[in-house]
Amino acid sequence: MDAHLAAGLHEARCHTGRQTDAHPAVAGAGPALMLVDGHHLLYRAHFGFPRRVTTASGEDLTGLFGFIALLRKAHREHCPDHEVVVVFDAEDGSAGRAENVPGYKAERAGADHSPVVHLPAVKLALDTAGVRWLEQPGCEGDDALATLARIAADTGREVVVFSGDRDLYGLLDGQRVRILNTQLPAGRQLVTAADVATRFGVLPVQWPDFRALTGDASDGIPGVAGVGPATARQLLADGRRLEDLPETSTGRAGTGLARARAQWPEVVAWREALRLNARVPVPDDLLTGRTTPELLPAGQLLMEAGLW
């Protein structure tokens, strides 16, 4: 890891609550916060749970059951003393970015979205368990996660974001904000800013610049043709952002830079679409500052909620 990266790492609709456009004041530091990427977990549960879970009548509840089971396991094993808050994407959440970047998440329109049928039941189960959740109208879940993480970190709370989505790497901030990805091998499941710097050669704050150059297929960002991770890492060396890049360079980096310059407005627009907005309006009393008790086993919780 170069010296600049090392230095940078050291700096480096809701069921409850009244909404405010400003960051709310949170009394006291409170326990660490576990933020959950709700849609990511629901899709993972529906498509990746080890077995299908059905009712006696044959109704498939895999997404619902798996969501609770995976959340309970992650909470128990990694964040037992944390407050848990789940964040979902609003249906119109990506509209603003799509206006500025044609094709943004366009490929997802043809994907299998059958897991969303379980959303109302998931929210009811969370209510039954006493776990707060947020679905902010007009807001992508990633932006709400970024906002809540920043609010908590600013008051001295440690934050763990439970997600396998690399878009959230831009949130990483020393040891205060980390990402929990339980799909990674044991020992590597808590991702830190240092991990991103070691693996990709960029700081978390550079992550949107890096992905704008290399592309992000899941978000419909094509990237610059011929610019892979190695070239992007060279271009962004010493902590450079897109606006810091020279007009020309030599070698492979020079070729990649010339291609980026040839479509510069698009590259900048891609970077802005990938950048997380940590200042979206959120309910001012969503975070309670209290540890979330251990969740009941999935089957027991669903029965208690009248869902099974």
Disulfide bonds with the S-S distance in Angstrom:
none
